[in-house]
């Protein structure tokens, strides 16, 4: 099965009015990290942007399962929640 990195284009809620989106940037196979460009929003207004470094060690050999995308989303969400308030 063909693999493509998940994109999180629909705003995901962080807390209250804050939300995030994420677009795949790159993958470091040697270190098992992927990088996503994450945008933080307060309501409809973008208030921040950063690159999230996400470990993929949890994935095993099959990255096409729904569990992979779910864990990736959770790890990006934790990084977005740690982003400082504007």
C-alpha positions in Angstrom: 0.0 0.0 0.0 1.2 3.5 -0.9 2.1 5.7 2.1 1.7 9.5 2.2 2.2 11.6 5.3 -1.0 12.8 6.9 -1.9 16.4 6.6 -3.9 18.1 9.3 -5.6 21.0 7.4 -8.7 21.2 9.5 -8.3 23.1 12.7 -7.8 20.8 15.7 -8.8 22.3 19.1 -6.1 22.9 21.7 -8.1 24.6 24.5 -11.0 27.0 24.3 -10.5 29.3 21.3 -7.0 28.0 20.4 -6.5 25.5 17.6 -3.8 24.2 15.3 -3.2 22.9 11.8 -0.1 21.0 10.6 1.5 20.3 7.2 4.2 17.7 6.7 7.7 19.2 6.2 10.3 16.4 6.2 11.4 13.0 7.6 14.7 12.0 9.2 14.8 8.2 8.7 18.1 7.8 10.5 16.8 9.4 13.7 13.1 8.4 13.2 11.7 11.9 13.5 9.3 13.7 11.2 8.8 17.4 11.1 5.5 19.3 10.7 4.9 23.0 10.2 2.3 23.8 12.9 0.2 26.9 12.8 -1.6 28.1 16.0 -4.8 30.0 15.9 -6.8 32.0 18.4 -10.3 31.9 16.9 -9.8 32.7 13.2 -6.5 34.6 13.7 -3.2 32.9 13.3 -1.1 33.8 16.4 2.0 31.5 15.9 3.9 29.0 13.9 6.6 26.5 14.7 8.1 23.3 13.5 7.2 20.2 15.6 9.7 17.4 15.8 7.8 14.2 16.2 9.2 10.8 17.0 8.0 7.9 14.9 9.5 5.1 16.9 6.0 4.0 17.9 5.0 3.1 14.4 6.7 -0.2 13.7 6.7 -1.3 10.0 3.2 -0.4 8.9 2.5 3.4 8.8 -0.7 3.0 6.8 -2.9 2.1 9.8 -5.4 4.6 11.4 -3.4 4.1 14.7 -0.4 5.7 13.1 -2.3 8.9 12.1 -4.0 9.0 15.5 -0.7 8.8 17.4 0.9 11.4 15.1 -2.1 13.7 15.7 -1.8 13.3 19.4 1.9 14.0 19.5 1.5 17.2 17.4 -1.5 18.2 19.6 0.8 18.0 22.7 3.4 20.2 21.0 0.7 22.7 20.0 -0.7 22.8 23.6 2.8 23.6 24.9 3.1 26.5 22.5 3.1 29.8 24.6 -0.1 31.9 24.7 0.1 35.0 22.6 
